[in-house]
Amino acid sequence: MPQRPNERAQQLLKVLIQRFIRDGQPIGSRTLSQKSGMELSPATVRNVMSNLEELGLIAAPHTSAGRIPTAEGYRLFVDSLIRYKQPAADDVAMLKNQLVREADNPKSLLDAVSTLLSDVTSLAGVVTVPKGQRAVLRQIEFLSLSDNRVLAILVINDSEVQNRVLNTSQAHTADELQRAANYINENYVGHDLTQIRSCLIDDLERTRDSMNQAMLDIISVAQSAMEGAVVPQDEYLLAGETKLMNFAELSDIETLRSLFDAFSKKQFMLKLLDKSINADGVQVFIGRESGYQILDNCSVVTAPYHLDDDHIGVLGVIGPTRMAYDRVVPIVDVTARLLEMALNPNH
């Protein structure tokens, strides 16, 4: 944690960052002296800038006479110096109307969230698909295939059907398969698949003496069917990533190619977004704070959203470190609250 500068230096740092966010150009001492609102000579400002550079809060890009903020400078700015702006009433009304309109269709609702965040902020908008949906067994059936193989047909939750081909140690008759299916359906329907997998082990041990080998074989193998039968989740929706091309620091072809390649790797993005799933409010990851080198020149602003008391997902934006945090952070926050209202229409 860098040493905190004095009040005068903090004010100059704030002005420097605001100017750089607006213009994207290194700030020199003369410009800073003129725009700071403080009666300081360029020489005094140069001394303060030198101190800020020693503290690691600003840096000189290449041989430029001006200075730009570092990730540490942005962190101090976001945590202590910024004054956040209330989102424009028109933006809030538009967000609310669009989300209410899509509330009956969860997929369309989440699509709308990522797109709206991108449109309002001119950054890339992202939202994770809700987590925590239970995979509940409604029915299981077995069909005999050739070569000691069995097709397990699982009905999960209300309507999702998943098929698994299982290899058994011997061929089984239709009657044996039916008895095994009956046993599972009678004892485990309505239970979560993860519970069933663990219970089957214990139950087979207890009933081993009273169950014939064929039943033991089929049910043991059925356990592996449930290993792969899960509700599809751990996904996210991304919109507006091409808007990052509008920022000079991200616009060269190699940077864009690397960024878009990273976005396509779902586990990479999900691990980053999962850091915010249990957060209390908005989180801002600046540069290397994300933990991923490809995002060293980016910031990610996220907020969790809830259903009842459960944290079920995360939404946010991705953009350059030179983003308008004073405007973006409140928009991400209010969008999370509006999404919760659309998901909880009776609250």
C-alpha positions as CSV (number, residue, x, y, z in Angstrom):
1,M,0.0,0.0,0.0
2,P,1.7,3.2,-1.1
3,Q,2.1,6.1,1.3
4,R,-0.8,8.5,1.2
5,P,0.1,11.9,-0.2
6,N,-0.9,15.2,1.6
7,E,-4.1,17.0,0.9
8,R,-2.6,19.3,-1.8
9,A,-1.0,16.4,-3.6
10,Q,-4.3,14.5,-3.4
11,Q,-6.1,17.4,-5.0
12,L,-3.6,17.6,-7.8
13,L,-3.7,13.8,-8.3
14,K,-7.5,14.0,-8.6
15,V,-7.4,16.8,-11.2
16,L,-4.7,14.9,-13.2
17,I,-6.8,11.7,-13.2
18,Q,-10.0,13.5,-14.2
19,R,-8.2,15.2,-17.1
20,F,-6.6,12.0,-18.2
21,I,-9.9,10.1,-18.1
22,R,-11.4,12.8,-20.2
23,D,-8.7,13.4,-22.8
24,G,-6.5,10.3,-22.7
25,Q,-3.3,12.5,-22.9
26,P,-0.4,12.8,-20.4
27,I,-0.8,15.8,-18.2
28,G,2.1,18.3,-17.8
29,S,2.8,20.5,-14.8
30,R,1.7,23.7,-16.6
31,T,-1.7,22.3,-17.6
32,L,-2.2,20.9,-14.1
33,S,-1.3,24.3,-12.6
34,Q,-3.9,26.0,-14.8
35,K,-6.6,23.4,-14.2
36,S,-6.2,22.6,-10.5
37,G,-8.1,25.7,-9.2
38,M,-5.2,26.2,-6.8
39,E,-2.8,29.1,-6.9
40,L,0.3,27.1,-7.5
41,S,3.2,27.8,-9.8
42,P,4.2,25.2,-12.4
43,A,7.5,24.7,-10.4
44,T,5.5,23.9,-7.3
45,V,3.3,21.6,-9.3
46,R,6.4,19.9,-10.7
47,N,7.6,19.2,-7.2
48,V,4.3,17.7,-6.2
49,M,4.2,15.6,-9.3
50,S,7.7,14.3,-8.6
51,N,6.5,13.2,-5.1
52,L,3.4,11.5,-6.6
53,E,5.7,9.7,-9.0
54,E,8.0,8.6,-6.2
55,L,4.8,7.2,-4.4
56,G,4.0,5.2,-7.5
57,L,0.7,7.0,-8.1
58,I,1.6,8.6,-11.5
59,A,4.2,7.7,-14.1
60,A,5.8,9.1,-17.3
61,P,4.8,7.2,-20.4
62,H,7.9,6.7,-22.6
63,T,9.7,10.1,-22.9
64,S,6.6,12.3,-22.5
65,A,7.0,15.4,-20.3
66,G,3.5,14.7,-19.0
67,R,2.3,12.1,-16.4
68,I,-0.5,9.5,-16.4
69,P,-2.1,7.7,-13.4
70,T,-0.9,4.3,-12.4
71,A,-3.2,1.5,-11.2
72,E,-2.2,2.6,-7.6
73,G,-3.2,6.1,-8.5
74,Y,-6.6,5.0,-9.8
75,R,-7.1,2.9,-6.7
76,L,-6.6,5.9,-4.4
77,F,-8.8,8.0,-6.6
78,V,-11.6,5.4,-6.6
79,D,-11.4,4.7,-2.9
80,S,-11.0,8.2,-1.5
81,L,-11.0,11.1,-4.0
82,I,-13.9,10.6,-6.3
83,R,-17.4,12.0,-6.0
84,Y,-19.8,9.6,-7.6
85,K,-22.7,11.0,-9.7
86,Q,-26.3,9.9,-9.5
87,P,-27.2,8.1,-12.7
88,A,-29.3,10.3,-15.1
89,A,-33.0,9.9,-14.5
90,D,-33.5,9.1,-18.2
91,D,-31.0,6.3,-18.0
92,V,-32.6,4.8,-14.9
93,A,-36.1,5.0,-16.5
94,M,-34.8,3.3,-19.7
95,L,-33.1,0.6,-17.7
96,K,-36.1,-0.1,-15.6
97,N,-38.6,-0.1,-18.5
98,Q,-36.4,-2.5,-20.6
99,L,-35.9,-4.9,-17.7
100,V,-39.5,-5.0,-16.7
101,R,-40.4,-5.7,-20.3
102,E,-38.2,-8.7,-20.4
103,A,-38.9,-10.0,-16.9
104,D,-41.0,-13.0,-18.0
105,N,-38.2,-14.4,-20.1
106,P,-35.0,-15.0,-18.0
107,K,-32.8,-15.5,-21.0
108,S,-34.0,-12.3,-22.7
109,L,-33.8,-10.5,-19.4
110,L,-30.1,-11.3,-19.0
111,D,-29.4,-10.5,-22.6
112,A,-31.0,-7.1,-22.0
113,V,-28.8,-6.5,-18.9
114,S,-25.5,-7.0,-20.7
115,T,-26.6,-5.0,-23.7
116,L,-28.1,-2.1,-21.7
117,L,-25.0,-1.9,-19.5
118,S,-22.9,-1.6,-22.7
119,D,-25.1,1.0,-24.3
120,V,-25.3,3.2,-21.2
121,T,-21.6,3.1,-20.3
122,S,-20.1,2.7,-23.8
123,L,-18.1,-0.2,-22.4
124,A,-18.4,-4.0,-22.6
125,G,-21.3,-5.2,-20.5
126,V,-21.3,-8.6,-18.8
127,V,-23.7,-10.7,-16.7
128,T,-23.4,-14.2,-15.3
129,V,-26.3,-16.7,-15.7
130,P,-27.8,-17.3,-12.2
131,K,-26.1,-19.9,-10.1
132,G,-27.5,-22.3,-7.6
133,Q,-30.2,-23.9,-9.6
134,R,-30.7,-27.4,-8.2
135,A,-30.6,-30.5,-10.4
136,V,-33.5,-32.5,-9.1
137,L,-34.2,-36.0,-10.4
138,R,-37.8,-36.5,-11.7
139,Q,-37.3,-39.9,-13.3
140,I,-34.7,-42.3,-14.5
141,E,-35.1,-45.1,-17.1
142,F,-32.6,-47.7,-18.4
143,L,-32.5,-49.2,-21.9
144,S,-30.3,-52.0,-23.0
145,L,-27.8,-51.4,-25.8
146,S,-25.2,-53.7,-27.4
147,D,-21.9,-54.7,-25.9
148,N,-22.9,-54.5,-22.2
149,R,-23.9,-50.9,-22.5
150,V,-27.0,-49.3,-21.0
151,L,-28.6,-46.0,-21.9
152,A,-29.7,-44.0,-18.8
153,I,-32.4,-41.5,-19.5
154,L,-32.7,-38.8,-16.8
155,V,-35.5,-36.3,-16.4
156,I,-34.2,-33.4,-14.4
157,N,-36.2,-30.6,-12.8
158,D,-39.4,-30.1,-14.7
159,S,-38.6,-31.0,-18.3
160,E,-34.9,-31.3,-19.0
161,V,-33.9,-34.7,-20.4
162,Q,-30.3,-35.9,-20.4
163,N,-29.0,-39.2,-21.8
164,R,-25.9,-41.1,-20.6
165,V,-24.4,-44.2,-22.1
166,L,-23.1,-46.5,-19.3
167,N,-20.7,-49.5,-19.6
168,T,-21.7,-52.4,-17.3
169,S,-19.8,-55.5,-16.3
170,Q,-22.3,-57.8,-18.0
171,A,-25.4,-57.8,-20.2
172,H,-28.7,-57.1,-18.4
173,T,-32.2,-58.1,-19.2
174,A,-35.0,-55.5,-19.6
175,D,-36.6,-56.8,-16.4
176,E,-33.4,-56.2,-14.4
177,L,-33.1,-52.7,-15.8
178,Q,-36.7,-52.0,-15.0
179,R,-36.2,-53.2,-11.4
180,A,-33.1,-51.0,-11.0
181,A,-35.0,-47.9,-12.4
182,N,-38.0,-48.6,-10.1
183,Y,-35.6,-48.8,-7.1
184,I,-34.1,-45.4,-7.9
185,N,-37.4,-43.8,-8.7
186,E,-39.1,-45.0,-5.6
187,N,-36.3,-43.9,-3.3
188,Y,-34.7,-40.9,-4.8
189,V,-37.1,-38.9,-7.1
190,G,-37.4,-35.3,-5.8
191,H,-33.8,-35.3,-4.5
192,D,-30.9,-33.3,-5.7
193,L,-28.5,-35.3,-7.9
194,T,-25.5,-34.5,-5.7
195,Q,-27.4,-35.9,-2.7
196,I,-28.4,-39.0,-4.6
197,R,-24.8,-39.7,-5.6
198,S,-23.6,-39.7,-2.0
199,C,-26.7,-41.5,-0.7
200,L,-26.4,-44.3,-3.2
201,I,-23.0,-45.4,-1.9
202,D,-24.3,-45.6,1.7
203,D,-27.6,-47.3,0.7
204,L,-25.9,-49.9,-1.4
205,E,-23.6,-50.9,1.4
206,R,-26.7,-51.3,3.7
207,T,-28.7,-53.3,1.2
208,R,-25.9,-55.3,-0.4
209,D,-27.0,-58.6,1.3
210,S,-30.6,-58.3,0.2
211,M,-29.9,-57.1,-3.4
212,N,-28.8,-59.4,-6.2
213,Q,-25.6,-58.7,-8.1
214,A,-27.4,-57.4,-11.2
215,M,-29.2,-54.7,-9.2
216,L,-25.9,-53.8,-7.5
217,D,-24.1,-53.6,-10.8
218,I,-26.8,-51.4,-12.5
219,I,-27.2,-49.0,-9.6
220,S,-23.5,-48.6,-9.1
221,V,-23.1,-47.7,-12.7
222,A,-26.1,-45.3,-12.5
223,Q,-24.1,-43.3,-10.1
224,S,-21.7,-42.4,-12.8
225,A,-24.7,-41.2,-15.0
226,M,-25.5,-38.7,-12.3
227,E,-21.9,-37.4,-12.2
228,G,-22.3,-35.8,-15.6
229,A,-26.0,-34.9,-15.4
230,V,-26.0,-31.3,-14.1
231,V,-28.0,-28.2,-14.9
232,P,-26.1,-26.2,-17.5
233,Q,-24.8,-23.1,-15.7
234,D,-21.5,-21.3,-15.1
235,E,-22.1,-19.2,-18.2
236,Y,-22.1,-15.5,-18.8
237,L,-23.3,-13.1,-21.5
238,L,-21.1,-10.4,-22.9
239,A,-22.2,-7.5,-25.1
240,G,-20.5,-4.5,-26.7
241,E,-16.9,-5.8,-26.5
242,T,-16.2,-4.0,-29.9
243,K,-16.7,-0.7,-28.1
244,L,-13.3,-1.2,-26.5
245,M,-11.9,-0.4,-29.9
246,N,-12.8,3.2,-29.3
247,F,-10.1,3.5,-26.7
248,A,-6.6,4.2,-28.1
249,E,-4.9,2.2,-25.3
250,L,-6.9,-1.0,-26.2
251,S,-7.2,-0.5,-30.0
252,D,-4.1,-2.1,-31.5
253,I,-4.8,-5.4,-33.2
254,E,-2.8,-7.6,-30.9
255,T,-4.3,-6.2,-27.7
256,L,-7.8,-6.6,-29.1
257,R,-7.1,-10.1,-30.4
258,S,-5.8,-11.1,-26.9
259,L,-8.8,-9.5,-25.2
260,F,-11.4,-11.1,-27.4
261,D,-9.6,-14.5,-27.1
262,A,-9.7,-14.1,-23.3
263,F,-13.4,-13.2,-23.4
264,S,-14.1,-16.4,-25.3
265,K,-12.5,-18.5,-22.5
266,K,-15.5,-18.9,-20.2
267,Q,-13.6,-20.2,-17.2
268,F,-11.3,-17.2,-17.2
269,M,-14.2,-14.7,-17.1
270,L,-16.2,-16.7,-14.6
271,K,-13.3,-17.0,-12.2
272,L,-12.9,-13.2,-12.3
273,L,-16.7,-12.5,-11.9
274,D,-17.0,-15.1,-9.2
275,K,-14.7,-13.0,-7.0
276,S,-17.7,-10.6,-6.6
277,I,-20.5,-13.2,-6.1
278,N,-20.5,-12.7,-2.3
279,A,-19.3,-9.1,-2.3
280,D,-21.2,-6.4,-0.5
281,G,-22.0,-4.0,-3.3
282,V,-19.9,-2.8,-6.2
283,Q,-16.3,-4.1,-6.6
284,V,-13.7,-2.3,-8.8
285,F,-10.7,-4.3,-10.1
286,I,-8.1,-2.0,-11.6
287,G,-5.4,-3.3,-13.9
288,R,-3.5,-6.2,-12.4
289,E,-5.9,-6.4,-9.4
290,S,-8.0,-8.7,-11.7
291,G,-5.2,-11.3,-11.4
292,Y,-5.0,-11.7,-15.2
293,Q,-2.2,-10.1,-17.2
294,I,-4.4,-9.5,-20.3
295,L,-6.5,-7.1,-18.2
296,D,-3.5,-5.0,-16.9
297,N,-4.8,-2.1,-18.9
298,C,-8.4,-2.7,-18.1
299,S,-10.7,-2.2,-15.1
300,V,-13.7,-4.4,-14.3
301,V,-16.6,-3.0,-12.3
302,T,-19.0,-5.6,-10.9
303,A,-21.9,-6.0,-8.6
304,P,-23.7,-9.1,-7.3
305,Y,-27.4,-9.5,-7.8
306,H,-29.7,-11.5,-5.5
307,L,-32.9,-13.5,-5.6
308,D,-34.5,-13.4,-2.2
309,D,-31.5,-13.7,0.1
310,D,-29.3,-15.7,-2.3
311,H,-26.4,-14.3,-4.3
312,I,-27.1,-15.8,-7.7
313,G,-25.1,-13.9,-10.2
314,V,-22.8,-10.9,-11.0
315,L,-23.1,-8.1,-13.6
316,G,-20.7,-5.4,-14.6
317,V,-18.7,-3.7,-17.2
318,I,-15.2,-4.1,-18.7
319,G,-13.2,-1.2,-20.0
320,P,-9.9,0.7,-19.9
321,T,-8.5,1.8,-16.6
322,R,-9.2,5.3,-18.0
323,M,-13.0,4.9,-17.5
324,A,-15.4,7.4,-16.0
325,Y,-15.6,5.7,-12.6
326,D,-17.8,8.5,-11.2
327,R,-20.5,7.6,-13.7
328,V,-19.9,3.9,-14.3
329,V,-19.9,2.7,-10.7
330,P,-23.4,4.0,-9.8
331,I,-24.8,2.7,-13.1
332,V,-23.5,-0.8,-12.4
333,D,-25.0,-0.6,-8.8
334,V,-28.4,0.7,-9.9
335,T,-28.6,-1.9,-12.7
336,A,-28.0,-4.7,-10.2
337,R,-30.9,-3.4,-8.0
338,L,-33.2,-3.0,-11.1
339,L,-32.4,-6.6,-12.2
340,E,-33.3,-7.8,-8.7
341,M,-36.6,-6.0,-8.9
342,A,-37.3,-7.7,-12.3
343,L,-36.4,-11.1,-10.8
344,N,-38.6,-10.4,-7.7
345,P,-41.7,-8.7,-9.1
346,N,-43.7,-9.4,-6.0
347,H,-41.2,-7.8,-3.6
